[in-house]
Amino acid sequence: MTTAVADVKAGTVRATVEIAAPPAAVFRALTDPQELETWWGHPEMYRTHDYQIDLRVGGKWSAKATGGGQESVVRGEYLAVDPPRVLETSWEPSWDQFRRTIVRYTLEAIPSGTRLTVFHRGFAGEEDCKNHAEGWERVLEWLTGYLARIKKAAV
């Protein structure tokens, strides 16, 4: 089950999910361009594509998203890369005039797989913060479903 909580006063979102996959597989799904294109998005909402990733502290990343006849871009810089435990990046979306927020993924090994916590900070407005909480719930459900399909296909 995915939970995402927006603290609108602090301008933060904390989302958590337990995934039946080891931390290395979850980390790879968050950083491999081909895997990201496979799971991040939904045909009825948007699909992500054209990932450019330089996975190192100071390295840049970007992706395009297409949906509803619109194309947008999200870009950022890696601030922490510690596989398979921590990934932190700036998040700069075109739909918000590339305003910078920070996303930190923390992966913890648990008996059933991985507890993934996403901490997204730097929101200036309540509505933006709430919308991102809803967005992170969807994204983490897509990720969980993708890794479940991979696991099932491997059996």
DSSP file (Angstrom, degrees, kcal/mol; ACC not computed):
  #  RESIDUE AA STRUCTURE BP1 BP2  ACC     N-H-->O    O-->H-N    N-H-->O    O-->H-N    TCO  KAPPA ALPHA  PHI   PSI    X-CA   Y-CA   Z-CA
    1    1 A M              0   0    0      0, 0.0     2,-0.4     0, 0.0    17,-0.4   0.000 360.0 360.0 360.0 135.4    0.0    0.0    0.0
    2    2 A T        -     0   0    0     15,-0.2     2,-0.4   135,-0.1    15,-0.2  -0.809 360.0-173.7 -98.6 134.2    1.2    3.4   -0.9
    3    3 A T  E     -A   16   0A   0     13,-2.4    13,-2.8    -2,-0.4     2,-0.4  -0.991   3.5-177.9-126.2 139.4    0.8    6.4    1.3
    4    4 A A  E     -A   15   0A   0     -2,-0.4     2,-0.5    11,-0.3    11,-0.3  -0.993   4.2-170.0-136.4 128.4    1.6   10.0    0.5
    5    5 A V  E     -A   14   0A   0      9,-2.7     9,-2.3    -2,-0.4     2,-0.5  -0.973   9.5-151.6-123.9 126.9    1.2   12.9    2.9
    6    6 A A  E     -A   13   0A   0     -2,-0.5     2,-0.8     7,-0.2     7,-0.2  -0.841   2.9-162.8 -95.7 128.4    1.5   16.5    2.0
    7    7 A D  E  >> -A   12   0A   0      5,-3.0     5,-1.8    -2,-0.5     4,-1.7  -0.851  11.9-176.6-104.4  91.2    2.7   18.9    4.7
    8    8 A V  T  45S+     0   0    0     -2,-0.8    -1,-0.2     1,-0.2   121,-0.1   0.802  77.9  55.4 -65.9 -29.5    1.5   22.1    3.0
    9    9 A K  T  45S+     0   0    0      1,-0.2    -1,-0.2    -3,-0.1    -2,-0.0   0.898 116.3  36.7 -68.4 -38.8    2.9   24.4    5.7
   10   10 A A  T  45S-     0   0    0     -3,-0.3   112,-0.3     2,-0.1    -2,-0.2   0.630 107.8-125.9 -86.3 -14.2    6.4   22.9    5.3
   11   11 A G  T  <5 +     0   0    0     -4,-1.7   112,-2.2     1,-0.3   111,-1.2   0.886  66.4 125.3  70.8  39.8    6.1   22.5    1.5
   12   12 A T  E   < -AB   7 121A   0     -5,-1.8    -5,-3.0   109,-0.2     2,-0.4  -0.904  47.4-156.6-131.6 157.7    6.9   18.8    1.6
   13   13 A V  E     -AB   6 120A   0    107,-2.4   107,-2.9    -2,-0.3     2,-0.5  -1.000   7.0-168.4-129.7 133.1    5.5   15.5    0.5
   14   14 A R  E     +AB   5 119A   0     -9,-2.3    -9,-2.7    -2,-0.4     2,-0.4  -0.987  10.8 178.7-121.6 121.1    6.5   12.2    2.1
   15   15 A A  E     -AB   4 118A   0    103,-2.7   103,-3.2    -2,-0.5     2,-0.4  -0.957   3.2-173.6-123.2 140.8    5.4    9.0    0.3
   16   16 A T  E     +AB   3 117A   0    -13,-2.8   -13,-2.4    -2,-0.4     2,-0.3  -0.991   7.9 167.8-137.0 142.4    6.1    5.4    1.3
   17   17 A V  E     - B   0 116A   0     99,-2.1    99,-2.9    -2,-0.4     2,-0.5  -0.990  28.0-135.6-149.3 146.9    5.6    2.0   -0.3
   18   18 A E  E     - B   0 115A   0    -17,-0.4     2,-0.4    -2,-0.3    97,-0.2  -0.926  26.4-165.5-103.4 128.6    6.7   -1.5    0.4
   19   19 A I  E     - B   0 114A   0     95,-3.2    95,-2.7    -2,-0.5     2,-2.2  -0.938  25.3-131.1-120.6 133.5    7.8   -3.3   -2.8
   20   20 A A  S    S+     0   0    0     -2,-0.4    93,-0.2    93,-0.2   131,-0.1  -0.418  80.9  85.6 -81.9  64.0    8.3   -7.1   -3.1
   21   21 A A  S    S-     0   0    0     -2,-2.2    -2,-0.2    93,-0.1   127,-0.1  -0.968  85.5 -95.4-156.9 149.6   11.7   -6.6   -4.8
   22   22 A P    >>  -     0   0    0      0, 0.0     4,-1.9     0, 0.0     3,-0.7  -0.296  38.9-108.5 -68.1 156.1   15.2   -6.2   -3.5
   23   23 A P  H 3> S+     0   0    0      0, 0.0     4,-3.0     0, 0.0     5,-0.2   0.846 117.8  58.6 -52.8 -37.2   16.6   -2.6   -3.2
   24   24 A A  H 3> S+     0   0    0      1,-0.2     4,-2.3     2,-0.2     5,-0.1   0.900 107.2  46.9 -62.2 -39.6   19.0   -3.1   -6.1
   25   25 A A  H <> S+     0   0    0     -3,-0.7     4,-2.1     2,-0.2    -1,-0.2   0.891 113.9  47.5 -68.6 -39.2   16.0   -3.9   -8.4
   26   26 A V  H  X S+     0   0    0     -4,-1.9     4,-1.3     2,-0.2    -2,-0.2   0.930 112.1  49.6 -66.7 -45.2   14.1   -0.9   -7.1
   27   27 A F  H  X S+     0   0    0     -4,-3.0     4,-0.7     1,-0.2     3,-0.5   0.921 110.9  50.2 -59.4 -44.3   17.2    1.4   -7.5
   28   28 A R  H >X S+     0   0    0     -4,-2.3     4,-2.6     1,-0.2     3,-1.0   0.900 107.2  54.0 -61.5 -40.9   17.7    0.2  -11.1
   29   29 A A  H 3< S+     0   0    0     -4,-2.1    -1,-0.2     1,-0.2    -2,-0.2   0.775 110.3  48.5 -64.7 -25.1   14.0    0.9  -11.9
   30   30 A L  H 3< S+     0   0    0     -4,-1.3    -1,-0.2    -3,-0.5    -2,-0.2   0.584 124.0  28.5 -86.9 -11.7   14.5    4.4  -10.7
   31   31 A T  H << S+     0   0    0     -3,-1.0    -2,-0.2    -4,-0.7    -3,-0.2   0.562  92.2  92.9-129.1 -12.9   17.7    5.1  -12.6
   32   32 A D     X  -     0   0    0     -4,-2.6     4,-2.9    -5,-0.2     5,-0.2  -0.774  63.1-146.2 -90.4 121.8   17.8    3.0  -15.8
   33   33 A P  H  > S+     0   0    0      0, 0.0     4,-2.2     0, 0.0    18,-0.2   0.874  97.5  49.5 -55.5 -41.7   16.3    4.9  -18.8
   34   34 A Q  H  > S+     0   0    0      2,-0.2     4,-1.1     1,-0.2    -5,-0.1   0.907 113.7  45.5 -66.8 -40.9   14.8    1.8  -20.4
   35   35 A E  H  > S+     0   0    0      2,-0.2     4,-1.7     1,-0.2     3,-0.4   0.924 110.8  53.4 -67.6 -42.9   13.1    0.7  -17.2
   36   36 A L  H  X S+     0   0    0     -4,-2.9     4,-2.7     1,-0.2    12,-0.2   0.913 107.6  50.9 -57.4 -43.8   11.8    4.2  -16.4
   37   37 A E  H  < S+     0   0    0     -4,-2.2    -1,-0.2    -5,-0.2    11,-0.2   0.809 108.1  55.3 -63.8 -28.6   10.2    4.5  -19.9
   38   38 A T  H  < S+     0   0    0     -4,-1.1    -1,-0.2    -3,-0.4    -2,-0.2   0.889 124.4  15.8 -71.9 -39.8    8.5    1.1  -19.3
   39   39 A W  H  < S+     0   0    0     -4,-1.7     2,-1.2   -10,-0.1    -2,-0.2   0.736  95.3  93.3-112.4 -24.6    6.8    2.0  -16.0
   40   40 A W  S  < S+     0   0    0     -4,-2.7     8,-1.4    -5,-0.3     2,-0.2  -0.594  88.3  16.8 -83.2 101.6    6.6    5.8  -15.4
   41   41 A G  E    S-F   47   0B   0     -2,-1.2     6,-0.2     6,-0.2     3,-0.0  -0.598  70.8-116.0 128.8 171.2    3.3    6.9  -16.8
   42   42 A H  E >>  -F   46   0B   0      4,-2.3     3,-2.3    -2,-0.2     4,-1.3  -0.994  23.3-122.5-144.1 138.0    0.0    5.5  -17.9
   43   43 A P  T 34 S+     0   0    0      0, 0.0     4,-0.1     0, 0.0    -1,-0.1   0.791 113.1  52.0 -54.2 -29.9   -1.5    5.5  -21.4
   44   44 A E  T 34 S+     0   0    0      2,-0.1     3,-0.1    23,-0.1    23,-0.0   0.564 125.1  23.7 -84.5  -7.2   -4.6    7.4  -20.2
   45   45 A M  T <4 S-     0   0    0     -3,-2.3     2,-0.3     1,-0.3    -1,-0.0   0.696 122.8 -48.4-116.9 -70.1   -2.5   10.1  -18.5
   46   46 A Y  E  <  -F   42   0B   0     -4,-1.3    -4,-2.3    21,-0.1     2,-0.4  -0.969  39.6-136.1-164.1 161.1    0.9   10.5  -19.9
   47   47 A R  E     -FG  41  66B   0     19,-2.4    19,-2.7    -2,-0.3     2,-0.3  -0.980  17.7-138.3-125.1 141.1    4.0    8.5  -20.9
   48   48 A T  E     + G   0  65B   0     -8,-1.4     2,-0.3    -2,-0.4    17,-0.2  -0.719  34.0 151.0 -97.1 151.6    7.6    9.4  -20.2
   49   49 A H  E     + G   0  64B   0     15,-2.6    15,-3.0    -2,-0.3   -15,-0.0  -0.957  38.5  54.3-164.1 174.5   10.3    8.9  -22.7
   50   50 A D  E     -     0   0B   0     -2,-0.3     2,-0.2    13,-0.2    -1,-0.1   0.878  64.7-173.0  55.1  45.1   13.7   10.2  -24.0
   51   51 A Y  E     -     0   0B   0    -18,-0.2     2,-0.5    12,-0.1    12,-0.2  -0.496  11.1-167.7 -67.9 134.7   15.5    9.8  -20.6
   52   52 A Q  E     + G   0  62B   0     10,-2.6    10,-1.9    -2,-0.2     2,-0.4  -0.990  14.5 179.8-121.8 117.4   19.0   11.3  -20.6
   53   53 A I  E     + G   0  61B   0     -2,-0.5     2,-0.5     8,-0.2     8,-0.2  -0.977  27.3 178.8-132.3 125.5   20.8   10.1  -17.4
   54   54 A D        -     0   0    0      6,-1.8     2,-1.8    -2,-0.4    24,-0.3  -0.832  26.9-155.8-117.2  86.5   24.3   10.9  -16.1
   55   55 A L        +     0   0    0     -2,-0.5     2,-0.3   -24,-0.1    -2,-0.0  -0.451  52.4  91.9 -78.2  82.5   24.1    8.9  -12.9
   56   56 A R  S >  S-     0   0    0     -2,-1.8     3,-3.0    24,-0.0    22,-0.4  -0.956  89.6 -76.2-161.2 155.0   26.7   10.6  -10.7
   57   57 A V  T 3  S+     0   0    0     -2,-0.3    22,-0.2     1,-0.3     3,-0.1  -0.405 125.9  18.5 -58.0 127.5   26.7   13.4   -8.1
   58   58 A G  T 3  S+     0   0    0     20,-3.2    -1,-0.3     1,-0.4    21,-0.1   0.237  98.2 130.4  90.7 -12.0   26.6   16.6  -10.3
   59   59 A G    <   -     0   0    0     -3,-3.0    19,-3.0    19,-0.2    -1,-0.4  -0.400  53.5-127.4 -73.3 151.8   25.4   14.6  -13.3
   60   60 A K  E     - H   0  77B   0     17,-0.2    -6,-1.8    -3,-0.1     2,-0.3  -0.634  23.2-173.7 -98.4 156.6   22.3   15.9  -15.2
   61   61 A W  E     +GH  53  76B   0     15,-2.1    15,-2.1    -2,-0.2     2,-0.3  -0.973   5.3 172.3-142.3 157.8   19.2   14.0  -16.1
   62   62 A S  E     -GH  52  75B   0    -10,-1.9   -10,-2.6    -2,-0.3     2,-0.3  -0.979   5.5-176.7-159.2 159.7   16.1   14.8  -18.2
   63   63 A A  E     - H   0  74B   0     11,-2.4    11,-2.5    -2,-0.3     2,-0.3  -0.981  18.5-133.6-154.1 155.1   13.0   13.2  -19.5
   64   64 A K  E     -GH  49  73B   0    -15,-3.0   -15,-2.6    -2,-0.3     2,-0.4  -0.824  14.7-158.9-107.6 152.9   10.0   14.1  -21.7
   65   65 A A  E     -GH  48  72B   0      7,-2.4     7,-2.7    -2,-0.3     2,-0.4  -1.000   4.6-167.3-132.1 135.1    6.4   13.4  -21.0
   66   66 A T  E     +GH  47  71B   0    -19,-2.7   -19,-2.4    -2,-0.4     2,-0.3  -0.983  24.7 132.1-125.5 130.6    3.7   13.2  -23.6
   67   67 A G  E >   + H   0  70B   0      3,-2.3     3,-1.8    -2,-0.4   -21,-0.1  -0.894  62.6  15.9-172.4 144.0    0.0   13.1  -22.8
   68   68 A G  T 3  S-     0   0    0      1,-0.3     3,-0.1    -2,-0.3   -22,-0.1   0.814 128.4 -59.1  60.3  31.1   -3.3   14.8  -23.9
   69   69 A G  T 3  S+     0   0    0      1,-0.3     2,-0.3     0, 0.0    -1,-0.3   0.555 116.4 109.6  76.1   7.1   -1.6   16.2  -27.0
   70   70 A Q  E <   -H   67   0B   0     -3,-1.8    -3,-2.3     2,-0.0     2,-0.4  -0.847  52.8-155.0-115.0 150.4    1.0   18.1  -24.9
   71   71 A E  E     +H   66   0B   0     -2,-0.3     2,-0.3    -5,-0.2    -5,-0.2  -0.989  16.8 176.0-122.8 137.3    4.7   17.5  -24.3
   72   72 A S  E     -H   65   0B   0     -7,-2.7    -7,-2.4    -2,-0.4     2,-0.4  -0.844  18.0-137.3-131.5 170.2    6.6   18.6  -21.3
   73   73 A V  E     -H   64   0B   0     -2,-0.3    21,-3.3    -9,-0.2     2,-0.4  -0.975   9.3-169.0-130.5 141.2   10.1   18.2  -19.9
   74   74 A V  E     +HI  63  93B   0    -11,-2.5   -11,-2.4    -2,-0.4     2,-0.3  -0.995  18.6 167.7-125.9 138.2   11.5   17.5  -16.5
   75   75 A R  E     +HI  62  92B   0     17,-1.6    17,-2.5    -2,-0.4     2,-0.3  -0.886   2.5 146.7-141.3 171.1   15.1   17.9  -15.7
   76   76 A G  E     -H   61   0B   0    -15,-2.1   -15,-2.1    -2,-0.3     2,-0.4  -0.984  37.6 -98.1 179.9-171.0   17.5   18.0  -12.8
   77   77 A E  E     -H   60   0B   0     -2,-0.3    13,-2.3   -17,-0.2     2,-0.4  -0.994  34.9-114.0-134.5 138.7   20.8   17.2  -11.3
   78   78 A Y  E     +C   89   0A   0    -19,-3.0   -20,-3.2   -22,-0.4    11,-0.3  -0.615  31.8 175.3 -75.5 126.7   21.9   14.3   -9.1
   79   79 A L  E    S+     0   0A   0      9,-3.1     2,-0.3    -2,-0.4    10,-0.2   0.688  70.5  15.3-103.6 -27.6   22.7   15.5   -5.6
   80   80 A A  E     +C   88   0A   0      8,-1.7     8,-2.7   -24,-0.1     2,-0.4  -0.966  57.9 179.1-149.5 133.0   23.3   12.1   -3.9
   81   81 A V  E     +C   87   0A   0     -2,-0.3     6,-0.2     6,-0.2   -24,-0.2  -0.902  17.9 150.2-137.3 105.2   23.9    8.7   -5.6
   82   82 A D  E >>  -C   86   0A   0      4,-2.9     3,-2.6    -2,-0.4     4,-2.1  -0.671  47.3-118.3-136.8  77.4   24.5    5.8   -3.1
   83   83 A P  T 34 S+     0   0    0      0, 0.0   -59,-0.1     0, 0.0    -2,-0.1  -0.327  84.8   0.8 -65.5 142.6   23.2    2.6   -4.7
   84   84 A P  T 34 S+     0   0    0      0, 0.0   -57,-0.1     0, 0.0     3,-0.1  -0.768 132.3  48.4-100.1  35.9   21.0    0.9   -3.7
   85   85 A R  T <4 S+     0   0    0     -3,-2.6    22,-3.2     1,-0.3     2,-0.4   0.850 107.7  21.1-102.2 -41.5   20.2    3.0   -0.6
   86   86 A V  E  <  +CD  82 106A   0     -4,-2.1    -4,-2.9    20,-0.2     2,-0.3  -0.990  45.8 172.9-140.6 139.4   19.8    6.7   -1.5
   87   87 A L  E     +CD  81 105A   0     18,-2.1    18,-3.8    -2,-0.4     2,-0.4  -0.963  10.9 178.3-141.3 126.0   19.1    8.7   -4.6
   88   88 A E  E     +CD  80 104A   0     -8,-2.7    -9,-3.1    -2,-0.3    -8,-1.7  -0.996   8.2 161.5-132.4 136.0   18.6   12.5   -4.4
   89   89 A T  E     -CD  78 103A   0     14,-2.7    14,-3.1    -2,-0.4   -11,-0.2  -0.982  39.3-108.8-147.0 154.6   18.0   14.8   -7.3
   90   90 A S  E     - D   0 102A   0    -13,-2.3     2,-0.4    -2,-0.3    12,-0.2  -0.559  29.8-146.8 -78.0 157.5   16.6   18.2   -8.2
   91   91 A W  E     + D   0 101A   0     10,-2.8    10,-1.8    -2,-0.2   -15,-0.2  -0.977  21.9 171.6-131.8 113.3   13.2   18.2  -10.0
   92   92 A E  E     -I   75   0B   0    -17,-2.5   -17,-1.6    -2,-0.4     2,-0.3  -0.831  11.5-169.4-130.9  91.7   12.7   21.0  -12.5
   93   93 A P  E > > -I   74   0B   0      0, 0.0     5,-2.8     0, 0.0     3,-1.4  -0.595  25.5-138.1 -89.6 143.2    9.5   20.6  -14.6
   94   94 A S  G > 5S+     0   0    0    -21,-3.3     3,-1.8    -2,-0.3   -20,-0.1   0.839 102.8  64.4 -63.3 -33.2    8.7   22.8  -17.6
   95   95 A W  G 3 5S+     0   0    0    -22,-0.3    -1,-0.3     1,-0.3   -21,-0.1   0.599 106.7  44.4 -69.6  -8.3    5.0   23.1  -16.5
   96   96 A D  G X 5S-     0   0    0     -3,-1.4     3,-1.8     3,-0.1    -1,-0.3  -0.092 125.3 -99.6-122.0  32.8    6.3   25.0  -13.4
   97   97 A Q  T < 5S-     0   0    0     -3,-1.8    -3,-0.2     1,-0.3    -2,-0.1   0.810  73.3 -67.2  52.9  34.7    8.7   27.2  -15.4
   98   98 A F  T 3 <S+     0   0    0     -5,-2.8    -1,-0.3     1,-0.2     2,-0.2   0.751  79.5 174.8  60.1  28.2   11.6   24.8  -14.2
   99   99 A R    <   -     0   0    0     -3,-1.8     2,-0.4    -6,-0.5    -1,-0.2  -0.480  31.1-119.3 -64.2 134.3   11.2   25.9  -10.6
  100  100 A R        +     0   0    0     -2,-0.2     2,-0.3    -8,-0.2    -8,-0.2  -0.639  40.7 161.7 -89.1 126.7   13.5   23.7   -8.6
  101  101 A T  E     -D   91   0A   0    -10,-1.8   -10,-2.8    -2,-0.4     2,-0.4  -0.809  33.5-118.6-125.7 173.9   12.4   21.3   -5.8
  102  102 A I  E     -DE  90 121A   0     19,-2.5    19,-2.7    -2,-0.3     2,-0.5  -0.957  18.1-164.6-123.1 133.2   14.3   18.3   -4.4
  103  103 A V  E     -DE  89 120A   0    -14,-3.1   -14,-2.7    -2,-0.4     2,-0.5  -0.970   5.3-171.3-117.0 126.3   13.4   14.6   -4.4
  104  104 A R  E     -DE  88 119A   0     15,-2.3    15,-2.7    -2,-0.5     2,-0.5  -0.976   4.6-163.3-119.9 122.5   15.1   12.1   -2.1
  105  105 A Y  E     -DE  87 118A   0    -18,-3.8   -18,-2.1    -2,-0.5     2,-0.5  -0.902   5.5-170.3-101.7 127.0   14.5    8.4   -2.5
  106  106 A T  E     -DE  86 117A   0     11,-2.7    11,-2.5    -2,-0.5     2,-0.5  -0.983   4.0-162.6-119.1 125.4   15.6    6.2    0.5
  107  107 A L  E     - E   0 116A   0    -22,-3.2     2,-0.4    -2,-0.5     9,-0.2  -0.925   6.9-174.9-112.0 126.9   15.5    2.5    0.0
  108  108 A E  E     - E   0 115A   0      7,-2.2     7,-3.0    -2,-0.5     2,-0.3  -0.981  25.2-125.3-124.7 126.6   15.5    0.2    3.0
  109  109 A A  E     + E   0 114A   0     -2,-0.4     5,-0.2     5,-0.2   -24,-0.0  -0.526  35.8 173.8 -68.4 131.2   15.8   -3.6    2.8
  110  110 A I  E >   - E   0 113A   0      3,-2.0     3,-2.0    -2,-0.3     0, 0.0  -0.877  47.8 -96.6-130.6 164.2   12.9   -5.3    4.7
  111  111 A P  T 3  S+     0   0    0      0, 0.0    -2,-0.0     0, 0.0     3,-0.0   0.833 124.8  45.6 -53.7 -34.9   12.0   -9.0    4.9
  112  112 A S  T 3  S-     0   0    0      1,-0.0     2,-0.3   -91,-0.0    -3,-0.0   0.479 129.6 -84.3 -88.7  -1.2    9.4   -8.7    2.0
  113  113 A G  E <  S- E   0 110A   0     -3,-2.0    -3,-2.0   -93,-0.2     2,-0.4  -0.828  81.6  -8.2 144.1-103.7   11.7   -6.6   -0.2
  114  114 A T  E     -BE  19 109A   0    -95,-2.7   -95,-3.2    -2,-0.3     2,-0.7  -0.996  39.1-149.1-139.2 136.1   12.2   -2.9    0.0
  115  115 A R  E     -BE  18 108A   0     -7,-3.0    -7,-2.2    -2,-0.4     2,-0.5  -0.943  25.5-163.8 -99.1 116.7   10.6    0.0    1.8
  116  116 A L  E     -BE  17 107A   0    -99,-2.9   -99,-2.1    -2,-0.7     2,-0.5  -0.896   6.5-171.5-104.7 125.2   10.9    3.0   -0.5
  117  117 A T  E     -BE  16 106A   0    -11,-2.5   -11,-2.7    -2,-0.5     2,-0.5  -0.972   5.0-162.9-116.7 129.7   10.4    6.5    1.0
  118  118 A V  E     -BE  15 105A   0   -103,-3.2  -103,-2.7    -2,-0.5     2,-0.6  -0.954   3.9-171.9-110.8 125.0   10.2    9.5   -1.3
  119  119 A F  E     -BE  14 104A   0    -15,-2.7   -15,-2.3    -2,-0.5     2,-0.5  -0.958   5.0-175.6-119.0 112.2   10.7   12.9    0.4
  120  120 A H  E     +BE  13 103A   0   -107,-2.9  -107,-2.4    -2,-0.6     2,-0.3  -0.936  11.8 175.1-112.6 120.3   10.0   15.8   -2.0
  121  121 A R  E     +BE  12 102A   0    -19,-2.7   -19,-2.5    -2,-0.5  -109,-0.2  -0.853  40.1  61.4-128.4 159.0   10.6   19.3   -0.6
  122  122 A G        +     0   0    0   -111,-1.2     2,-0.2  -112,-0.3  -110,-0.2   0.588  54.0 155.4 108.0  14.0   10.6   22.9   -1.7
  123  123 A F        -     0   0    0   -112,-2.2    -1,-0.3    -3,-0.2     3,-0.0  -0.537  26.1-165.5 -76.1 137.6    7.0   23.5   -2.7
  124  124 A A        +     0   0    0     -2,-0.2     2,-0.3     1,-0.1    -1,-0.1   0.747  67.8  49.0 -92.3 -26.7    5.9   27.1   -2.5
  125  125 A G  S  > S-     0   0    0      1,-0.1     4,-1.9  -114,-0.1     5,-0.1  -0.869  72.2-130.9-122.6 151.6    2.2   26.6   -2.7
  126  126 A E  H  > S+     0   0    0     -2,-0.3     4,-2.7     1,-0.2     5,-0.2   0.915 107.9  50.5 -60.7 -46.2   -0.4   24.4   -1.0
  127  127 A E  H  > S+     0   0    0      1,-0.2     4,-2.8     2,-0.2     5,-0.2   0.907 109.9  49.7 -63.1 -42.8   -2.0   23.3   -4.2
  128  128 A D  H  > S+     0   0    0      2,-0.2     4,-2.0     1,-0.2    -1,-0.2   0.904 111.9  49.4 -61.6 -41.9    1.3   22.3   -5.8
  129  129 A C  H  X S+     0   0    0     -4,-1.9     4,-1.7     2,-0.2    -2,-0.2   0.934 112.8  46.0 -63.2 -48.4    2.2   20.3   -2.7
  130  130 A K  H  X S+     0   0    0     -4,-2.7     4,-1.9     1,-0.2    -2,-0.2   0.907 111.4  52.4 -62.7 -43.0   -1.1   18.5   -2.6
  131  131 A N  H  X S+     0   0    0     -4,-2.8     4,-2.4     1,-0.2    -1,-0.2   0.885 108.4  50.9 -61.9 -38.8   -1.0   17.7   -6.3
  132  132 A H  H  X S+     0   0    0     -4,-2.0     4,-2.9     2,-0.2    -1,-0.2   0.852 105.0  56.3 -69.7 -33.2    2.4   16.2   -5.9
  133  133 A A  H  X S+     0   0    0     -4,-1.7     4,-1.7     2,-0.2    -1,-0.2   0.943 111.0  44.4 -60.8 -46.1    1.3   14.0   -3.0
  134  134 A E  H  X S+     0   0    0     -4,-1.9     4,-1.8     1,-0.2    -2,-0.2   0.903 113.3  52.0 -63.2 -41.0   -1.4   12.6   -5.3
  135  135 A G  H  X S+     0   0    0     -4,-2.4     4,-2.7     1,-0.2    -2,-0.2   0.904 106.8  51.7 -62.8 -42.9    1.1   12.3   -8.1
  136  136 A W  H  X S+     0   0    0     -4,-2.9     4,-2.6     1,-0.2     5,-0.2   0.864 105.6  55.9 -65.6 -34.7    3.6   10.4   -6.0
  137  137 A E  H  X S+     0   0    0     -4,-1.7     4,-1.7    -5,-0.2    -1,-0.2   0.948 111.5  43.8 -59.8 -46.6    0.9    7.9   -5.0
  138  138 A R  H  X S+     0   0    0     -4,-1.8     4,-2.4     2,-0.2    -2,-0.2   0.941 113.7  50.1 -62.2 -48.1    0.3    7.1   -8.6
  139  139 A V  H  X S+     0   0    0     -4,-2.7     4,-2.4     1,-0.2    -2,-0.2   0.909 111.1  48.1 -60.7 -43.9    3.9    6.9   -9.6
  140  140 A L  H  X S+     0   0    0     -4,-2.6     4,-2.4     1,-0.2    -1,-0.2   0.832 110.0  52.7 -69.5 -30.3    4.8    4.6   -6.7
  141  141 A E  H  X S+     0   0    0     -4,-1.7     4,-2.4    -5,-0.2    -1,-0.2   0.896 109.3  49.6 -68.1 -39.5    1.8    2.3   -7.6
  142  142 A W  H  X S+     0   0    0     -4,-2.4     4,-2.4     2,-0.2    -2,-0.2   0.928 112.2  48.2 -62.0 -44.1    3.1    2.2  -11.2
  143  143 A L  H  X S+     0   0    0     -4,-2.4     4,-2.5     2,-0.2     5,-0.2   0.929 111.8  48.8 -62.1 -46.3    6.6    1.3   -9.9
  144  144 A T  H  X S+     0   0    0     -4,-2.4     4,-2.0     1,-0.2    -1,-0.2   0.913 112.5  48.3 -61.1 -44.3    5.2   -1.4   -7.6
  145  145 A G  H  X S+     0   0    0     -4,-2.4     4,-2.1     2,-0.2    -1,-0.2   0.902 110.7  51.3 -63.1 -42.0    3.1   -2.9  -10.5
  146  146 A Y  H  X S+     0   0    0     -4,-2.4     4,-2.2     1,-0.2    -2,-0.2   0.944 111.2  46.3 -60.8 -49.5    6.1   -2.9  -12.8
  147  147 A L  H  X S+     0   0    0     -4,-2.5     4,-2.1     1,-0.2    -1,-0.2   0.828 110.5  53.8 -67.4 -30.5    8.4   -4.7  -10.4
  148  148 A A  H  X S+     0   0    0     -4,-2.0     4,-2.4    -5,-0.2    -1,-0.2   0.896 109.2  48.9 -66.4 -40.4    5.6   -7.2   -9.6
  149  149 A R  H  X S+     0   0    0     -4,-2.1     4,-2.3     2,-0.2    -2,-0.2   0.899 111.0  50.1 -65.6 -39.9    5.3   -8.0  -13.4
  150  150 A I  H  X S+     0   0    0     -4,-2.2     4,-1.4     2,-0.2    -2,-0.2   0.927 112.0  47.8 -62.6 -45.1    9.0   -8.4  -13.7
  151  151 A K  H  X S+     0   0    0     -4,-2.1     4,-0.7     1,-0.2    -2,-0.2   0.913 112.4  48.8 -62.5 -43.9    9.1  -10.8  -10.7
  152  152 A K  H >< S+     0   0    0     -4,-2.4     3,-0.9     1,-0.2    -1,-0.2   0.889 109.4  52.3 -65.0 -39.4    6.2  -12.8  -12.1
  153  153 A A  H 3< S+     0   0    0     -4,-2.3    -1,-0.2     1,-0.2    -2,-0.2   0.795 105.4  56.4 -67.1 -27.4    7.8  -13.1  -15.5
  154  154 A A  H 3<        0   0    0     -4,-1.4    -1,-0.2     1,-0.2    -2,-0.2   0.653 360.0 360.0 -78.7 -15.2   11.0  -14.4  -14.0
  155  155 A V    <<        0   0    0     -3,-0.9    -1,-0.2    -4,-0.7    -2,-0.2   0.475 360.0 360.0 -81.1 360.0    9.2  -17.3  -12.3
